[in-house]
């Protein structure tokens, strides 16, 4: 896992790297600018003209160096220095002096742009107050233009570690240095980054790992999968139970059941309402099916003998008989649990039951379900903080679903970076619940099952998008791509 550090910790890492390597700050800036240009030209290999807007601080110094390096690569790069204060940082001044031509702009100057692409290097991660005045007007002009924007390190105006901001550049791509910033993972702020790309500029990794932080980014090497030995049998890979489905919602139960089987569970028993029996038996013949006494809703769930993990919730419904049956079930069960969908909504109506859940129960809420469970939050930063508090208080693993699904336990918050917007579709969460349950049933610890599950789920979405695109992606496409996701992780062939 890669540790995510604050803006202040990044500056400390810069200073340590400079001292440790015996290099100057301007040399480190040159190195960062070179890495930016390399990645930029990979993203935009055919670009011929760019405008670089640079501020007077070190982010502006990066921008001026980038303009010079692009010129050396045959790109028509025009630099504009936005002089919103009298003095430039020392390294910004050095790079200003190295440029043959740089237009200096002040308040009231015309800022018309005629280029294919804008590079935004106005403010960096050290910004500590909202952008206002003529610079805010400039940001607005840039955002309204039809010209693609690539930001250096962070979109100008965006705070690295909090949600407060004034005017912000809306980037199409952000090329960030060494580590993504915490604000990239929160909906209210992450929407400004476009697609972000992290480049290694050679900061001291040992120093970074020594910094205190609860936030991490999952890497492919962190994804665990149970081994399958030659002489294994189905009993070696878990006996999973799924309680799911109600009248009109059997699809969710079927999708989850298929995801459990696709994720390697040895045995699966699905408990469904009486009228859901045929649909489940025909759709998932690999599963065993037990039938509830309720015709349209589950009302009397019973723990399966020998179950190694239990998933409750997909398509369950919130009928009164289901609520009463589930409350009784949860007060007695001691097996590893995954609670999803309507199980979370029932839990939200009975919050005292949180204290009675087995240790390391996995909850998989989307934002709305999370708010019902733990109260409304003003933004993603508060939501993460509250998730950490709840995970510690109740000894839970909370999978907070979203563009960068966060796995939160009592010790850390780990963000996922696989997946795409095509996965915002009905049934996607049922697939995720099934994957996590299967891994849990095969003996993985709850946090590791959740981490591996969200990564595999997102990767399946990325593979599926290559086939059907984001707009047309359905949950069944995730199921079809899941075997490739799992197999490529096993073979360490991630694309």
Secondary structure, 3 states (H helix, E strand, C coil): CEECCCHHHHHHHHHHHHHHHCCCHHHHHHHHHHHHHHHHHHHCCCCCEEEEEECCCHHHHHHHHHHHHHHHCCCEEEEEEECCCCCCCHHHHHHHHHCCCEEEECCCCCCCCCCCEEEEECCCCCCCCCCCHHHHHHHHHHHHCCCEEEEECCCCCCCCCCCCCCCCCCCCEEEEECCCCHHHHCHHHHCCCCEEEEECCCCCHHHHHCCCCCEEECCHHHCCCCCCCCCCCHHHHCEEEEECCCCCCHHHHHHHHHHHHHCCCCEEEEEECHHHHHHHHHHCCCCEEEECCCCCCCCCCCCCCCCCEEEECCCCCCCHHHHHHHHHHHHHCCCCEEECCHHHHHHHHCHHHHHHCCCCCEECCCHHHHHHHHCCCCCHHHHHHHHHHHHHHHCCEEEECCCCCEEECCCCEEECCCCCHHHCCCCHHHHHHHHHHHHHHCCCCHHHHHHHHHHHHHHHHHHHHHHHHHHHCCHHHHHHHHHHHHHHHHCCCCC
